[in-house]
Amino acid sequence: EVQLVQSGAEVKKPGESLKISCKGSGYSFTSYWIGWVRQMPGKGLEWMGIIYPGDSDTRYSPSFQGQVTISADKSISTAYLQWSSLKASDTAMYYCARLRIAAAEDDAFDIWGQGTMVTVSS
Amino acid sequence: QSVLTQPPSVSAAPGQKVTISCSGSSSNIGNNYVSWYQQLPGTAPKLLIYDNNKRPSGIPDRFSGSKSGTSATLGITGLQTGDEADYYCGTWDSSLSLGVFGGGTKLTVL
């Protein structure tokens, strides 16, 4: 079964760092782009960026460039989303998702992780 | 403010048909495939439609998609209470070189 399994919910304080994960299984992890999508409480989906685990080629939305870092460790089929200094406004659900066609960055997200809730509060 | 424009909400009675629109521009919908996602309350989004009008395995044919110019439409027939969800359109924006979503539409089955 093709699936993405994300790390658990996090509660952090402003200024702290955080790295959440997304582990793929059931397919060739290095051959498909993985994306991260933010959903703030009660709001819609926001495309944050994508990474191609095969060579770590990464694209960011300008809204998130410099605010987060997307990375991947192909040896353990895991993608990451990290912050160096969290803000209260980072409080949201974060989803990872796989792009449908191998090596195609402009396709639909066909497999989604279950989501990781990040809460940033003093 | 989303790059793609959807109505905030739509509603219809069980058994009826509803359509949800998604409006964009030549840099996104006009020159790229559109996908649609269903997000049931408290769950992750699920792919409903890709390549404008194709359904992944397991998606019933009550769900359909179409595209004309810079707009796309999701159609749902034979509405069920279980279809109550938020629906999002998505596509690639060639000018921005990134993916974009619509703001989402909340479907209520009265």
Interface residues (C-beta under 8 A of the other chain):
Chain A: G35 V37 G44 L45 E46 W47 G49 I50 R59 Y60 S61 P62 Y95 A97 R100 E105 D106 D107 A108 F109 D110 W112 G113 Q114 G115
Chain B: S2 N32 Y33 S35 Y37 Q39 A44 P45 K46 L47 Y50 D51 P56 D86 Y88 G90 W92 L96 S97 L98 G99 V100 F101 G102 G103 G104
